[in-house]
Amino acid sequence: NENPSWSPDGRQILFSSTRMGPEKALFVMYANGRGQRMLLRYSNGVGIANWGPNRL
């Protein structure tokens, strides 16, 4: 897991991971570690995701 980004309200964490195989994937989870879910897969060279004014 890498590149964590806390949500503005501090309740969730956005992060990238290779846990689904060789491609990276973007995940979100609650700050307590529960509710992890994959949002999308992406290739190397894509910038780091971050929270915006409308959440993601």
C-alpha positions as a Python dict, from the first residue, in 0.01 Angstrom:
ca = {
    (1, 'N'): (0, 0, 0),
    (2, 'E'): (129, 344, -87),
    (3, 'N'): (42, 710, -142),
    (4, 'P'): (-224, 743, 131),
    (5, 'S'): (-445, 1051, 124),
    (6, 'W'): (-684, 1137, 409),
    (7, 'S'): (-1029, 1269, 322),
    (8, 'P'): (-1096, 1630, 425),
    (9, 'D'): (-1323, 1513, 709),
    (10, 'G'): (-1063, 1258, 830),
    (11, 'R'): (-1304, 964, 801),
    (12, 'Q'): (-1156, 786, 496),
    (13, 'I'): (-820, 710, 338),
    (14, 'L'): (-753, 684, -35),
    (15, 'F'): (-448, 473, -132),
    (16, 'S'): (-293, 276, -416),
    (17, 'S'): (-189, -89, -398),
    (18, 'T'): (-74, -383, -611),
    (19, 'R'): (-267, -637, -400),
    (20, 'M'): (-487, -725, -700),
    (21, 'G'): (-191, -827, -920),
    (22, 'P'): (82, -650, -1116),
    (23, 'E'): (-137, -350, -1205),
    (24, 'K'): (-192, -82, -946),
    (25, 'A'): (-539, -20, -810),
    (26, 'L'): (-694, 268, -620),
    (27, 'F'): (-870, 181, -293),
    (28, 'V'): (-1066, 369, -31),
    (29, 'M'): (-1133, 263, 329),
    (30, 'Y'): (-1256, 406, 656),
    (31, 'A'): (-991, 543, 892),
    (32, 'N'): (-1043, 243, 1123),
    (33, 'G'): (-936, 6, 841),
    (34, 'R'): (-1284, -128, 767),
    (35, 'G'): (-1482, -106, 446),
    (36, 'Q'): (-1189, -138, 205),
    (37, 'R'): (-1302, -131, -157),
    (38, 'M'): (-1130, -101, -491),
    (39, 'L'): (-1233, 198, -701),
    (40, 'L'): (-1034, 133, -1020),
    (41, 'R'): (-722, -21, -1171),
    (42, 'Y'): (-461, 189, -1351),
    (43, 'S'): (-123, 161, -1521),
    (44, 'N'): (208, 296, -1397),
    (45, 'G'): (279, 655, -1487),
    (46, 'V'): (-60, 781, -1372),
    (47, 'G'): (-43, 1060, -1115),
    (48, 'I'): (-126, 1017, -748),
    (49, 'A'): (-497, 1045, -665),
    (50, 'N'): (-610, 1295, -406),
    (51, 'W'): (-934, 1422, -255),
    (52, 'G'): (-1103, 1716, -427),
    (53, 'P'): (-1363, 1968, -311),
    (54, 'N'): (-1645, 1724, -399),
    (55, 'R'): (-1482, 1430, -214),
    (56, 'L'): (-1304, 1219, -482),
}
